[in-house]
Amino acid sequence: MKIEEVKSTVKTQRISAHSHVKGLGLNETGEAIKVASGLVGQDQAREAAGLVVDLIKAKRMAGRAILMAGPPGTGKTAIALAIAHELGNKVPFCPMVGSEVF
């Protein structure tokens, strides 16, 4: 008896993490909308990220970095991706994991 692998006919497509995030979900006054742009909760962090976006757009934050720290699963990557979306489609998003830096 010969055993062979059966190939699946189902098409697989990899979707990256946080592909649902489309922005910070802030209103015109900079306040977080409860559920908007793919983000839920983290109202204070989203509003603070909105201030960062405003500083970048006003060219007052050139040459500076943002460090987001916190336990796993608290939304750091999602907020960083939302900031990149708010700044426009020409802004690249390159996530970095601390354990990858040595």
DSSP file with accessible surface (Angstrom, degrees, kcal/mol):
  #  RESIDUE AA STRUCTURE BP1 BP2  ACC     N-H-->O    O-->H-N    N-H-->O    O-->H-N    TCO  KAPPA ALPHA  PHI   PSI    X-CA   Y-CA   Z-CA
    1    1 A M              0   0  227      0, 0.0     2,-0.5     0, 0.0     0, 0.0   0.000 360.0 360.0 360.0 131.2    0.0    0.0    0.0
    2    2 A K        -     0   0  168      2,-0.0     2,-0.5     0, 0.0     0, 0.0  -0.885 360.0-152.7-106.8 130.6    1.4    3.4   -1.0
    3    3 A I        +     0   0  151     -2,-0.5     2,-0.3     2,-0.0     0, 0.0  -0.892  18.5 177.8-105.8 125.9    0.5    6.5    1.1
    4    4 A E        -     0   0  133     -2,-0.5     2,-0.3     0, 0.0    -2,-0.0  -0.921  33.3-105.5-125.7 154.0    0.5    9.8   -0.7
    5    5 A E        -     0   0  165     -2,-0.3     2,-0.6     1,-0.0    -2,-0.0  -0.580  29.7-138.3 -77.1 134.3   -0.4   13.3    0.4
    6    6 A V        -     0   0  133     -2,-0.3     2,-0.3     0, 0.0    -1,-0.0  -0.846  18.0-136.7 -95.2 120.2   -3.7   14.6   -0.9
    7    7 A K        -     0   0  167     -2,-0.6     2,-0.2     1,-0.1     0, 0.0  -0.580  19.3-118.6 -78.7 138.5   -3.4   18.2   -2.0
    8    8 A S        -     0   0   92     -2,-0.3    -1,-0.1     1,-0.1     0, 0.0  -0.472  10.8-155.0 -75.1 144.7   -6.2   20.5   -1.0
    9    9 A T        +     0   0  143     -2,-0.2     2,-0.4     2,-0.1    -1,-0.1   0.430  64.3 107.3 -96.7  -0.4   -8.3   22.2   -3.7
   10   10 A V  S    S-     0   0  102      1,-0.1     2,-0.4     0, 0.0    -2,-0.1  -0.643  73.2-126.3 -81.6 131.2   -9.2   25.0   -1.4
   11   11 A K        -     0   0  200     -2,-0.4     2,-0.4     2,-0.0    -2,-0.1  -0.610  24.7-154.7 -76.8 131.4   -7.5   28.3   -2.2
   12   12 A T        -     0   0  130     -2,-0.4     2,-0.4     2,-0.0    -1,-0.0  -0.884  12.1-175.5-109.9 141.3   -5.7   29.7    0.8
   13   13 A Q        -     0   0  169     -2,-0.4     2,-0.5     2,-0.0    -2,-0.0  -0.996  20.7-134.8-135.7 128.0   -5.0   33.4    1.2
   14   14 A R        -     0   0  234     -2,-0.4     2,-0.5     0, 0.0    -2,-0.0  -0.710  17.3-163.9 -85.7 127.7   -3.0   34.8    4.1
   15   15 A I        -     0   0  115     -2,-0.5     3,-0.1     1,-0.0     4,-0.0  -0.949  20.8-124.6-110.5 128.9   -4.5   37.8    5.7
   16   16 A S    >   -     0   0   80     -2,-0.5     3,-1.2     1,-0.1     2,-0.0  -0.251  34.7 -87.8 -70.4 160.4   -2.2   39.9    7.8
   17   17 A A  T 3  S+     0   0   78      1,-0.3    -1,-0.1     2,-0.1     0, 0.0  -0.365 112.2  16.5 -64.5 142.7   -3.0   40.7   11.4
   18   18 A H  T >  S+     0   0   60      1,-0.1     3,-1.4    -3,-0.1    -1,-0.3   0.751  75.0 144.0  66.0  26.9   -5.0   43.9   11.9
   19   19 A S  T <   +     0   0   49     -3,-1.2    -2,-0.1     1,-0.2    -1,-0.1   0.669  66.9  64.2 -69.2 -11.3   -6.0   44.0    8.2
   20   20 A H  T 3  S+     0   0  108     18,-0.1     2,-0.4     2,-0.0    -1,-0.2   0.629  77.8 102.2 -84.0 -13.9   -9.4   45.3    9.5
   21   21 A V    <   +     0   0    0     -3,-1.4    17,-0.2     1,-0.1     3,-0.1  -0.577  36.3 164.0 -78.3 124.9   -7.8   48.5   10.8
   22   22 A K        -     0   0  135     15,-2.6     2,-0.3    -2,-0.4    16,-0.2   0.347  62.1 -35.7-121.0   0.9   -8.4   51.5    8.5
   23   23 A G  S    S-     0   0    1     14,-0.9    -1,-0.3    13,-0.1    60,-0.2  -0.966  73.5 -70.4 163.2-175.1   -7.6   54.5   10.8
   24   24 A L        -     0   0    1     58,-0.3     9,-0.2    -2,-0.3    12,-0.1   0.679  56.8-129.9 -81.2 -18.7   -7.8   55.8   14.4
   25   25 A G        +     0   0    3      1,-0.2     8,-2.8     7,-0.1     2,-0.3   0.942  51.0 153.3  69.7  47.1  -11.6   56.2   14.4
   26   26 A L  B     -A   32   0A  43      6,-0.2     6,-0.2    20,-0.1    -1,-0.2  -0.813  38.5-130.5-107.0 150.7  -11.6   59.8   15.7
   27   27 A N    >   -     0   0   49      4,-2.7     3,-1.7    -2,-0.3    -1,-0.1  -0.196  44.3 -82.1 -85.5-174.1  -14.3   62.4   15.1
   28   28 A E  T 3  S+     0   0  192      1,-0.3    -1,-0.1     2,-0.1    -2,-0.0   0.784 130.0  52.1 -62.7 -28.2  -13.5   66.0   13.9
   29   29 A T  T 3  S-     0   0  104      2,-0.1    -1,-0.3     1,-0.0     3,-0.1   0.451 120.4-105.7 -89.3   0.9  -12.7   67.2   17.4
   30   30 A G  S <  S+     0   0   28     -3,-1.7     2,-0.3     1,-0.3    20,-0.2   0.568  74.5 137.6  89.2   9.0  -10.2   64.3   18.0
   31   31 A E        -     0   0  111      1,-0.1    -4,-2.7    19,-0.1    -1,-0.3  -0.698  58.6-108.0 -90.2 143.0  -12.4   62.3   20.3
   32   32 A A  B     -A   26   0A  17     -2,-0.3     2,-0.4    -6,-0.2    -6,-0.2  -0.473  22.4-137.4 -72.4 132.5  -12.5   58.5   19.8
   33   33 A I        -     0   0   76     -8,-2.8     3,-0.3    -2,-0.2     8,-0.1  -0.746  24.0-121.4 -84.4 136.6  -15.6   57.0   18.4
   34   34 A K  S    S+     0   0  143     -2,-0.4     7,-1.2     1,-0.2     2,-0.4   0.890  98.2  13.0 -50.4 -51.0  -16.5   53.9   20.4
   35   35 A V  E    S+B   40   0B 104      5,-0.2     2,-0.3    -3,-0.0    -1,-0.2  -0.933  91.4 128.4-131.1 107.1  -16.4   51.5   17.3
   36   36 A A  E >   +B   39   0B  20      3,-1.8     3,-2.1    -2,-0.4   -13,-0.1  -0.981  60.6   9.0-159.6 146.7  -14.9   53.0   14.2
   37   37 A S  T 3  S-     0   0   51     -2,-0.3   -15,-2.6     1,-0.3   -14,-0.9   0.738 126.1 -57.7  57.5  26.2  -12.3   52.3   11.5
   38   38 A G  T 3  S+     0   0   35      1,-0.3     2,-0.4   -17,-0.2    -1,-0.3   0.490 112.9 111.5  88.0   1.4  -11.8   48.7   12.8
   39   39 A L  E <   -B   36   0B  15     -3,-2.1    -3,-1.8   -19,-0.1     2,-0.4  -0.891  42.4-172.4-112.1 143.6  -10.8   49.7   16.3
   40   40 A V  E     -B   35   0B 108     -2,-0.4    -5,-0.2    -5,-0.2    -6,-0.1  -0.999  56.0 -14.2-131.7 132.6  -12.8   49.2   19.5
   41   41 A G  S    S+     0   0   29     -7,-1.2     5,-0.1    -2,-0.4    -8,-0.1  -0.291  78.2 105.3  76.6-162.5  -11.9   50.6   22.9
   42   42 A Q     >  +     0   0   94      3,-0.1     4,-2.6     1,-0.1     5,-0.2   0.877  43.8 164.9  51.8  43.4   -8.5   52.1   23.8
   43   43 A D  H  >  +     0   0   41      1,-0.2     4,-2.4     2,-0.2     5,-0.2   0.914  69.0  45.7 -58.3 -48.1  -10.1   55.6   23.6
   44   44 A Q  H  > S+     0   0  166      1,-0.2     4,-2.3     2,-0.2    -1,-0.2   0.907 113.8  49.1 -65.1 -40.1   -7.3   57.5   25.4
   45   45 A A  H  > S+     0   0   34      2,-0.2     4,-2.4     1,-0.2    -1,-0.2   0.904 111.8  49.2 -66.8 -39.5   -4.6   55.8   23.4
   46   46 A R  H  X S+     0   0    2     -4,-2.6     4,-2.0     2,-0.2    -2,-0.2   0.906 111.3  49.0 -67.4 -38.3   -6.4   56.5   20.1
   47   47 A E  H  X S+     0   0   70     -4,-2.4     4,-1.6    -5,-0.2    -2,-0.2   0.911 111.7  49.1 -67.6 -39.4   -6.8   60.2   21.1
   48   48 A A  H  X S+     0   0   51     -4,-2.3     4,-1.8     1,-0.2    -2,-0.2   0.904 109.8  51.8 -65.0 -39.4   -3.2   60.4   22.0
   49   49 A A  H  X S+     0   0    7     -4,-2.4     4,-2.5     1,-0.2    -1,-0.2   0.868 104.7  57.5 -65.3 -33.5   -2.2   58.8   18.7
   50   50 A G  H  X S+     0   0    7     -4,-2.0     4,-2.4     2,-0.2    -1,-0.2   0.886 104.3  51.5 -63.1 -37.4   -4.4   61.4   17.0
   51   51 A L  H  X S+     0   0  112     -4,-1.6     4,-2.4     2,-0.2    -1,-0.2   0.906 108.8  51.1 -64.5 -40.1   -2.3   64.1   18.6
   52   52 A V  H  X S+     0   0   30     -4,-1.8     4,-2.5     2,-0.2    -2,-0.2   0.924 109.0  50.8 -62.6 -43.6    0.8   62.4   17.3
   53   53 A V  H  X S+     0   0    4     -4,-2.5     4,-2.8     1,-0.2     5,-0.2   0.928 109.8  50.5 -60.4 -42.8   -0.7   62.4   13.8
   54   54 A D  H  X S+     0   0   99     -4,-2.4     4,-1.9     1,-0.2    -1,-0.2   0.911 110.3  49.7 -62.3 -41.3   -1.5   66.1   14.1
   55   55 A L  H  <>S+     0   0   77     -4,-2.4     5,-2.8     2,-0.2     6,-0.5   0.906 112.2  47.8 -63.8 -41.1    2.1   66.9   15.1
   56   56 A I  H ><5S+     0   0   60     -4,-2.5     3,-1.6     1,-0.2    -2,-0.2   0.933 111.8  48.8 -65.9 -44.7    3.5   64.8   12.2
   57   57 A K  H 3<5S+     0   0  122     -4,-2.8    -1,-0.2     1,-0.3    -2,-0.2   0.826 109.8  52.5 -64.9 -30.8    1.2   66.5    9.7
   58   58 A A  T 3<5S-     0   0   64     -4,-1.9    -1,-0.3    -5,-0.2    -2,-0.2   0.378 114.2-121.0 -83.5   2.9    2.1   69.9   11.1
   59   59 A K  T < 5S+     0   0  179     -3,-1.6     3,-0.2    -5,-0.1    -3,-0.2   0.840  79.5 121.9  60.3  37.2    5.8   69.0   10.6
   60   60 A R      < +     0   0  182     -5,-2.8    -4,-0.2    -6,-0.1    -1,-0.1   0.321  66.8  52.8-107.0   5.4    6.6   69.4   14.3
   61   61 A M  S >  S+     0   0   33     -6,-0.5     3,-1.3    -5,-0.2    -1,-0.1  -0.023  70.7 151.7-130.9  31.0    7.8   65.9   14.9
   62   62 A A  T 3   +     0   0   86      1,-0.2     3,-0.1    -3,-0.2    -6,-0.0  -0.389  69.8   9.8 -68.7 136.7   10.5   65.4   12.2
   63   63 A G  T 3  S+     0   0   92      1,-0.2     2,-0.3    -2,-0.1    -1,-0.2   0.637 101.8 116.1  74.4  14.8   13.3   63.0   13.1
   64   64 A R    <   -     0   0  186     -3,-1.3     2,-0.3     2,-0.0    -1,-0.2  -0.817  51.0-144.1-115.7 157.6   11.6   61.6   16.2
   65   65 A A        -     0   0   95     -2,-0.3     2,-0.4    -3,-0.1    -3,-0.0  -0.739   7.4-134.3-116.3 164.6   10.4   58.2   17.1
   66   66 A I        -     0   0   77     -2,-0.3     2,-0.6     2,-0.0    -2,-0.0  -0.979  13.2-160.3-119.1 129.8    7.4   56.8   19.0
   67   67 A L        -     0   0  163     -2,-0.4     2,-0.6     2,-0.0    -2,-0.0  -0.953   5.2-169.3-111.6 118.9    7.9   54.0   21.5
   68   68 A M        -     0   0   67     -2,-0.6     2,-0.3     2,-0.0    -2,-0.0  -0.947  11.5-179.6-107.9 122.2    4.8   52.1   22.5
   69   69 A A        +     0   0   89     -2,-0.6    -2,-0.0     7,-0.0     0, 0.0  -0.897  19.5 107.9-122.4 150.3    5.2   49.8   25.4
   70   70 A G        -     0   0   41     -2,-0.3     3,-0.1     5,-0.0     4,-0.1  -0.880  64.2 -57.9 162.4 169.2    2.8   47.5   27.1
   71   71 A P  S >  S-     0   0   88      0, 0.0     3,-1.0     0, 0.0     5,-0.2  -0.213  70.5 -78.7 -65.6 161.1    1.8   43.8   27.7
   72   72 A P  T 3  S+     0   0  127      0, 0.0     0, 0.0     0, 0.0     0, 0.0  -0.277 113.7  25.4 -59.8 143.1    1.0   41.6   24.7
   73   73 A G  T 3  S+     0   0   85     -3,-0.1     0, 0.0     1,-0.1     0, 0.0   0.639  81.9 116.4  82.9  14.9   -2.5   42.0   23.3
   74   74 A T  S <  S-     0   0   47     -3,-1.0    -1,-0.1    -4,-0.1     0, 0.0   0.437  88.9 -99.8 -98.6   0.4   -3.1   45.6   24.4
   75   75 A G  S  > S+     0   0   24     -5,-0.1     4,-2.3     3,-0.0     5,-0.2   0.633  76.4 135.0  99.7  15.9   -3.4   47.1   20.9
   76   76 A K  H  > S+     0   0   54     -5,-0.2     4,-2.3     1,-0.2     5,-0.2   0.943  78.9  43.0 -62.5 -48.2    0.1   48.6   20.3
   77   77 A T  H  > S+     0   0   68      1,-0.2     4,-2.6     2,-0.2     5,-0.2   0.906 112.9  53.1 -66.9 -39.4    0.4   47.2   16.8
   78   78 A A  H  > S+     0   0    8      2,-0.2     4,-2.3     1,-0.2    -1,-0.2   0.918 111.1  46.2 -63.3 -40.9   -3.1   48.1   15.8
   79   79 A I  H  X S+     0   0   12     -4,-2.3     4,-2.4     2,-0.2    -1,-0.2   0.910 111.6  51.7 -70.1 -38.6   -2.7   51.7   16.9
   80   80 A A  H  X S+     0   0   29     -4,-2.3     4,-2.0    -5,-0.2    -2,-0.2   0.922 111.3  47.6 -62.7 -41.9    0.6   52.0   15.1
   81   81 A L  H  X S+     0   0   22     -4,-2.6     4,-2.3     1,-0.2    -2,-0.2   0.905 109.9  53.0 -64.8 -39.1   -1.0   50.6   11.9
   82   82 A A  H  X S+     0   0    0     -4,-2.3     4,-2.4     2,-0.2   -58,-0.3   0.894 106.7  52.7 -63.9 -38.4   -3.9   53.1   12.4
   83   83 A I  H  X S+     0   0   16     -4,-2.4     4,-1.8     2,-0.2    -1,-0.2   0.934 108.7  50.1 -61.9 -44.4   -1.4   56.0   12.6
   84   84 A A  H  X S+     0   0   10     -4,-2.0     4,-0.6     1,-0.2     7,-0.3   0.910 111.0  49.3 -61.6 -40.0    0.2   54.9    9.4
   85   85 A H  H >< S+     0   0   84     -4,-2.3     3,-0.9     1,-0.2    -1,-0.2   0.895 108.8  52.6 -65.4 -40.2   -3.3   54.7    7.7
   86   86 A E  H 3< S+     0   0   68     -4,-2.4    -1,-0.2     1,-0.2    -2,-0.2   0.832 106.0  54.9 -64.9 -31.0   -4.1   58.2    9.0
   87   87 A L  H 3< S-     0   0   45     -4,-1.8    -1,-0.2     1,-0.3    -2,-0.2   0.587 120.2 -97.8 -81.3 -11.1   -0.9   59.6    7.5
   88   88 A G    X<  -     0   0   28     -3,-0.9     3,-1.4    -4,-0.6    -1,-0.3  -0.353  35.0 -71.4 117.9 167.5   -1.7   58.3    4.1
   89   89 A N  T 3  S+     0   0  160      1,-0.3    -1,-0.1    -2,-0.1    -4,-0.1   0.595 120.3  65.6 -77.5  -7.6   -1.0   55.4    1.7
   90   90 A K  T 3  S+     0   0  191     -3,-0.2    -1,-0.3    -6,-0.1    -2,-0.1   0.471  79.9  94.8 -89.5  -2.0    2.6   56.5    1.1
   91   91 A V  S <  S-     0   0   59     -3,-1.4    -3,-0.1    -7,-0.3     2,-0.1  -0.811  73.4-139.6 -91.2 116.7    3.5   55.9    4.7
   92   92 A P        -     0   0  105      0, 0.0     2,-0.6     0, 0.0    -2,-0.1  -0.424   4.8-145.6 -75.0 151.1    5.0   52.4    5.0
   93   93 A F        +     0   0   72     -2,-0.1   -12,-0.1     2,-0.0   -13,-0.0  -0.968  22.2 171.3-118.6 113.6    4.2   50.2    8.0
   94   94 A C        -     0   0  107     -2,-0.6     2,-0.1     2,-0.0   -13,-0.0  -0.859  19.6-153.2-123.8  93.4    7.1   48.0    9.2
   95   95 A P        -     0   0   83      0, 0.0     2,-0.4     0, 0.0    -2,-0.0  -0.374   8.8-161.8 -68.5 146.3    6.3   46.3   12.5
   96   96 A M        -     0   0  147     -2,-0.1     2,-0.4     5,-0.0     3,-0.0  -0.998   7.7-148.7-131.2 131.9    9.2   45.4   14.7
   97   97 A V    >>  -     0   0   73     -2,-0.4     3,-2.0     1,-0.1     4,-0.5  -0.851  17.7-133.3 -99.9 134.9    9.1   42.9   17.6
   98   98 A G  G >4 S+     0   0   65     -2,-0.4     3,-1.2     1,-0.3    -1,-0.1   0.833 105.4  58.7 -57.8 -33.7   11.5   43.5   20.5
   99   99 A S  G 34 S+     0   0  106      1,-0.2    -1,-0.3    -3,-0.0    -3,-0.0   0.681  98.3  61.5 -72.4 -12.5   12.7   39.9   20.5
  100  100 A E  G <4 S+     0   0  121     -3,-2.0     2,-0.6     2,-0.0    -1,-0.2   0.620  88.3  83.4 -84.5 -15.0   13.8   40.3   16.9
  101  101 A V    <<        0   0   88     -3,-1.2    -5,-0.0    -4,-0.5     0, 0.0  -0.794 360.0 360.0 -92.6 124.5   16.3   43.1   17.8
  102  102 A F              0   0  235     -2,-0.6    -2,-0.0     0, 0.0    -3,-0.0  -0.951 360.0 360.0-144.7 360.0   19.6   41.8   19.1
